[in-house]
Amino acid sequence: MPLNNAWKTDNYKFVGKSFDYTYNNRLNKLLAVMGVANSNSIDYELTGGGGYGEMPKYDGNNLNEGEKKRGFKTIITPEEFSLSDSVGYKQAKIDKSGECARVGKMLGLSAAMTVYAHALRMFGNAFDPNYVGGDGKCWAATNHPVASKGSQGRRFIPDQEAGTFSNLIRKELSVDAITEARSLAGRFTTPDGLPFLADMSLLLVSPELEAEAKKICGDNGKLRPKQNPADNSNAANPLADLQYMVIGGGKDGFTKHQWAICDPDLMKEMVKLVYITRPTVIQTALDNPLKDLYTGYVDFGCGWGDARQIIFSNPA
């Protein structure tokens, strides 16, 4: 009987299921410090904070007109990434579900690690002046403008009268250094001059600093999904309200001595993973009857819109 393409019919459900599981499982960790947004445009505008500031007294007659103070907009431009692999006729005949699962898993892993690596590089590049946000400064800087006074096209102009703030220290990781960073954040103001309320409860460390983070936060201090808020097992640790998370892997992310402390809820608002197309796997029609081709594809970008919700440390 001549060979046809009928053997490919049910492959996709096995490949797709394995792809989705592998991708989602790998990226769950990132969602603790990044929000997710969908876009149908060529780029995405991530806006920092802003508002009208404190209300003046009402004199009983005249209304007080508000003047909005603005933060900055960061433009995130997603890019396309793809990788293909095939299921062979012989391999599928021997172990169809296993071979399809292998291809789905490997493409899912590649998609997940592509997104993960770009996110790690965003943190690793926080100290590099060649990578700037909407305020014209790198993410970890001593002179972030507090507010903008308007825009020229898509470029926002800093309001010099509003002053600057620093979200960068140069201390080795310690309880005292974390306390100093929290105190620094306690004096931040929003673009409209109000106190910037942040709960700096998540410690971000390099892989080399994980042991030290564990000493500070305790055995149960590592961030885990759906952790029980009633768990008091960290009560005896120096900073019992602090959890930690490793930001680094391979050559990407924080280097040996770098660390940061942040408000994880505000991070999800101000730091975004932007998808035009979420990771997917596409079955491709081939003339070759002995191969069933699959392509993993994702169109994404990431970036930050504010620097107040995170304090970085880059010891000399």
C-alpha positions in Angstrom: 0.0 0.0 0.0 1.5 3.4 -0.9 2.6 5.6 2.0 0.5 8.7 2.6 0.3 11.4 5.3 -2.5 9.8 7.3 0.0 8.8 10.1 0.5 12.6 10.9 -3.2 13.2 11.7 -3.1 12.7 15.5 0.4 13.9 16.1 -0.4 17.5 16.9 -2.4 16.8 20.0 0.6 15.0 21.5 3.2 17.6 20.4 1.0 20.6 21.4 0.2 19.2 24.9 3.8 18.6 25.7 4.8 22.0 24.3 2.3 23.9 26.4 3.1 22.0 29.6 6.9 22.5 29.3 6.7 26.2 28.4 4.3 27.1 31.2 6.1 25.0 33.8 9.4 26.8 33.1 8.1 30.3 33.1 5.9 30.3 36.2 8.9 31.5 38.3 9.1 34.8 36.3 5.5 35.7 37.0 6.5 36.6 40.6 8.3 39.7 39.3 6.8 40.4 35.9 3.4 41.1 34.6 2.1 39.8 31.3 0.5 41.9 28.6 -0.9 41.2 25.1 -0.5 43.6 22.2 -1.8 43.8 18.7 0.5 46.7 17.8 4.1 46.7 16.6 5.1 48.1 20.0 3.8 48.6 23.5 3.8 51.7 25.7 4.6 50.9 29.4 3.7 53.9 31.5 5.2 54.8 34.8 3.3 56.3 37.7 1.6 59.8 37.8 -1.2 61.7 39.3 -2.6 65.0 40.7 -0.8 65.0 44.0 -2.3 66.0 47.4 -5.6 67.9 47.3 -5.6 71.5 48.4 -8.1 72.9 50.8 -11.6 73.8 49.3 -12.7 77.3 50.1 -16.4 76.5 49.8 -16.7 78.3 46.4 -13.9 77.8 43.9 -13.0 74.4 42.5 -9.3 73.5 42.5 -8.2 72.5 39.0 -5.8 69.6 39.0 -2.5 69.5 37.1 -1.3 66.0 36.4 2.3 65.2 37.0 3.6 62.4 34.8 6.1 59.7 34.9 7.8 58.3 31.8 6.8 55.9 29.0 9.0 53.0 27.9 8.5 51.6 24.4 8.7 47.8 24.2 9.0 46.4 20.7 8.4 42.6 20.6 10.4 40.5 18.2 9.8 37.1 16.5 11.6 33.9 17.4 11.1 30.4 16.0 12.6 26.9 15.9 11.6 23.8 14.0 11.9 20.0 14.6 10.3 17.0 13.0 8.7 13.7 13.9 10.0 10.9 11.7 7.8 8.2 10.3 9.8 5.3 11.7 10.2 6.9 15.2 6.4 7.6 15.3 5.7 4.0 14.2 7.8 2.7 17.1 6.6 5.2 19.8 4.2 7.7 18.4 3.2 9.4 21.7 6.8 9.3 23.1 8.3 10.8 19.9 5.7 13.5 19.7 6.1 14.4 23.4 9.8 14.7 22.9 9.5 17.1 20.0 6.8 19.1 21.9 9.0 19.2 25.1 12.1 20.3 23.3 10.4 23.1 21.4 8.5 24.1 24.5 11.8 24.2 26.5 13.5 26.3 23.8 10.6 28.8 23.7 10.5 29.0 27.5 14.3 29.5 27.9 14.3 32.1 25.1 11.8 34.2 27.0 13.5 33.4 30.4 17.0 34.4 29.0 15.7 37.7 27.7 14.1 38.5 31.1 17.4 37.6 32.9 19.3 39.8 30.5 17.0 42.7 31.3 18.0 42.4 35.0 21.6 41.8 34.2 21.6 44.9 31.9 20.1 47.0 34.7 23.6 48.5 35.5 24.5 49.1 31.8 24.1 52.7 30.6 23.6 51.3 27.0 20.2 49.9 28.1 17.9 52.7 29.2 14.2 53.1 30.0 11.8 55.8 29.2 13.5 58.2 31.6 16.8 58.0 29.7 18.6 56.2 32.5 19.6 52.6 33.0 17.3 50.7 35.4 19.8 50.9 38.3 20.9 54.5 38.5 21.7 57.2 41.0 19.9 60.0 39.1 16.5 58.9 37.9 14.2 61.9 37.2 11.3 61.9 39.5 8.8 63.2 36.9 8.5 64.4 33.4 7.2 67.7 32.2 5.8 66.5 28.9 6.9 64.8 25.7 8.4 65.5 22.3 6.9 62.8 20.1 7.5 59.6 22.1 10.4 61.0 24.1 9.6 62.4 27.5 11.4 65.4 28.9 12.5 65.2 32.6 11.2 67.9 35.0 14.3 69.3 36.5 12.4 71.0 39.3 11.0 67.7 40.5 14.5 66.4 41.3 16.0 62.9 41.0 16.2 59.7 43.0 18.6 56.8 43.3 17.7 53.1 43.3 21.3 52.0 43.4 23.6 51.2 46.3 27.0 49.5 46.4 26.9 47.2 49.4 27.6 43.5 49.8 24.5 41.5 50.7 23.8 41.7 54.4 20.9 42.5 56.8 22.3 46.0 57.3 22.5 46.6 53.5 18.9 45.4 53.0 17.8 47.7 55.8 19.5 50.6 54.1 17.9 49.8 50.8 14.5 49.6 52.4 15.1 53.0 54.1 16.1 54.5 50.8 12.8 53.3 49.2 10.9 54.7 52.2 11.8 58.2 51.0 10.7 57.8 47.4 7.9 60.0 46.1 5.6 59.5 43.1 5.8 61.9 40.1 3.1 64.0 41.7 4.9 64.3 45.0 3.1 61.8 47.2 4.9 59.1 49.3 5.7 56.1 47.1 4.3 53.2 49.2 6.2 50.0 48.5 6.5 46.7 50.4 10.1 45.7 49.7 9.5 42.1 50.6 11.3 40.1 47.9 15.1 39.7 47.7 16.6 39.0 44.3 20.0 37.4 44.3 22.6 35.9 42.0 23.1 32.2 42.1 26.3 32.7 44.1 24.4 34.6 46.8 21.6 32.1 47.3 23.3 30.5 50.4 23.6 34.0 52.0 19.9 34.8 51.1 18.9 31.5 52.7 20.7 32.5 55.9 18.9 35.9 56.0 15.4 34.6 55.0 15.5 31.1 56.4 15.0 27.6 54.9 11.4 28.4 54.0 12.2 31.9 52.7 12.5 30.8 49.0 9.6 32.2 47.0 7.1 29.5 46.1 3.7 29.7 44.5 0.7 29.8 46.8 2.8 29.9 50.0 0.7 29.7 53.2 0.6 33.3 54.6 -0.1 31.8 58.1 3.3 30.0 58.0 5.4 31.5 60.8 8.4 29.2 60.2 10.6 32.3 59.4 9.9 34.1 62.6 13.4 33.5 64.0 15.2 34.8 61.0 16.8 38.2 60.8 14.3 39.5 58.3 11.3 37.2 58.8 9.1 39.1 56.4 11.5 38.6 53.5 11.5 36.0 50.7 14.1 35.5 48.1 14.4 34.5 44.5 17.4 33.7 42.3 17.8 35.9 39.2 20.5 34.3 37.2 21.4 31.2 35.2 24.3 30.4 32.8 25.8 33.7 31.7 22.6 35.7 32.1 21.1 37.7 35.0 22.9 39.0 38.1 26.7 38.5 38.4 28.4 37.1 41.5 27.9 40.0 44.0 24.8 41.7 42.5 21.4 41.7 44.3 18.2 43.7 44.6 15.2 44.1 46.8 11.7 44.8 45.4 8.0 45.1 45.8 6.7 42.0 43.9 3.2 43.4 43.4 4.5 46.7 42.0 7.0 44.8 39.9 4.1 43.1 38.1 2.6 46.5 37.3 5.9 48.2 36.2 7.8 45.3 34.6 6.1 43.6 31.6 6.5 40.6 29.4 4.6 41.7 26.3 3.3 39.2 23.7 2.1 39.8 20.2 1.9 36.0 19.9 2.2 33.8 22.9 4.4 30.7 22.5 2.7 28.2 20.2 3.6 25.2 18.1 2.5 25.0 14.5 2.3 21.9 12.4 3.6 22.5 8.9 2.5 20.7 5.8 5.4 18.9 4.0 5.7 17.1 0.7 8.0 14.6 2.4 5.7 11.8 3.6 8.3 10.5 6.1 8.5 13.7 8.2 6.0 15.7 10.2 7.4 19.2 10.8 6.6 21.3 13.9 7.6 24.9 14.5 7.7 26.6 17.9 7.0 30.3 17.6 6.8 33.3 19.9 6.7 37.1 19.3 7.5 39.0 22.5 9.6 41.7 24.3 10.1 42.8 27.9 10.9 46.0 29.7 10.4 48.2 32.8 8.4 51.4 33.2 9.6 52.6 36.6 12.6 52.2 38.9 11.1 53.0 42.3 9.8 49.5 43.1 13.3 48.0 43.1 16.6 48.9 44.7 19.7 47.3 43.2 23.1 46.8 44.7 26.2 46.4 42.6 29.2 46.2 45.0 32.5 47.5 43.7 
